Amino acid sequence: MVAISKCEIVYGEEYILNSRGMKLFTCHWLPVEKDIKGLIFLCHGYGMECSVYTRETGMRLARAGYAVYGIDYEGHGLCAHGIGSKQRKVEK
């Protein structure tokens, strides 16, 4: 797990396994020293991924007091065989 603090928010990322055993990339932005107002789950669009394309939105919402989580869908971004994954680059 990677965690980066930007004073008012903390960013973290990790991989989880789904029910079929595929590694899925997840990330989160959490407010620091603020009561959490609610939970927001960001879903990316086609051909995108959660860490880069949702970064500014996640940071802005966390600064406003929300816990924000995102996950890459199978075959997207940093998931196994996703566009940005090491496995896909090796297989090409």
C-alpha positions in Angstrom: 0.0 0.0 0.0 1.2 3.5 -0.9 0.2 6.5 1.2 1.0 10.1 0.3 0.1 13.0 2.6 -0.7 16.4 1.1 -1.2 18.0 4.6 -5.0 18.3 4.3 -5.6 14.9 2.5 -4.0 11.5 2.4 -3.8 9.5 -0.9 -3.3 5.7 -0.8 -3.4 2.9 -3.3 -3.4 -0.9 -3.2 -4.5 -4.0 -5.1 -7.3 -6.3 -4.1 -8.4 -9.7 -5.5 -11.8 -10.1 -6.9 -13.8 -13.4 -6.7 -12.1 -14.7 -9.9 -8.6 -14.0 -8.5 -7.9 -11.0 -10.7 -5.9 -8.1 -9.1 -7.8 -4.8 -9.1 -6.1 -1.5 -8.5 -7.8 0.7 -5.9 -7.1 4.2 -4.7 -8.5 6.6 -2.1 -8.3 10.2 -0.9 -9.1 10.9 2.7 -9.4 14.2 4.6 -7.0 14.7 7.5 -8.2 16.2 10.8 -11.8 16.7 9.5 -15.0 14.9 10.3 -15.9 12.8 7.3 -19.2 14.1 5.8 -19.8 11.0 3.6 -18.4 8.4 1.3 -18.0 8.9 -2.4 -17.1 6.1 -4.8 -15.7 7.2 -8.2 -16.3 5.1 -11.3 -14.3 5.9 -14.4 -15.5 5.9 -18.0 -14.5 3.7 -20.9 -10.8 3.7 -21.7 -9.9 5.4 -18.4 -8.5 4.5 -15.0 -9.1 5.7 -11.5 -5.8 7.2 -10.3 -4.9 9.7 -13.0 -8.3 10.7 -14.5 -10.0 11.1 -11.1 -7.1 12.6 -9.1 -8.2 16.2 -9.1 -11.8 15.3 -8.4 -10.7 13.0 -5.5 -8.5 15.6 -4.0 -11.1 18.3 -4.2 -13.8 16.2 -2.6 -11.4 15.0 0.2 -10.5 18.6 0.9 -14.3 19.3 1.3 -14.5 16.5 3.9 -15.5 13.4 1.9 -13.8 10.0 1.9 -13.3 9.2 -1.7 -12.5 5.7 -3.2 -12.0 4.5 -6.7 -11.3 1.2 -8.4 -10.1 0.2 -11.8 -12.4 -2.2 -13.7 -11.0 -5.5 -15.0 -8.8 -4.8 -18.0 -8.5 -1.1 -17.3 -5.7 1.1 -15.9 -3.4 -0.6 -13.4 -5.4 -3.8 -13.1 -4.0 -7.1 -14.3 -3.9 -6.9 -18.1 -5.1 -3.2 -18.0 -3.7 -0.6 -20.3 -1.1 0.6 -17.7 -0.3 -2.8 -16.2 3.1 -4.4 -16.2 1.7 -7.7 -17.3 0.2 -6.3 -20.4 3.5 -4.5 -21.4 5.4 -7.8 -20.9 2.9 -9.8 -23.0 3.2 -7.4 -26.0 
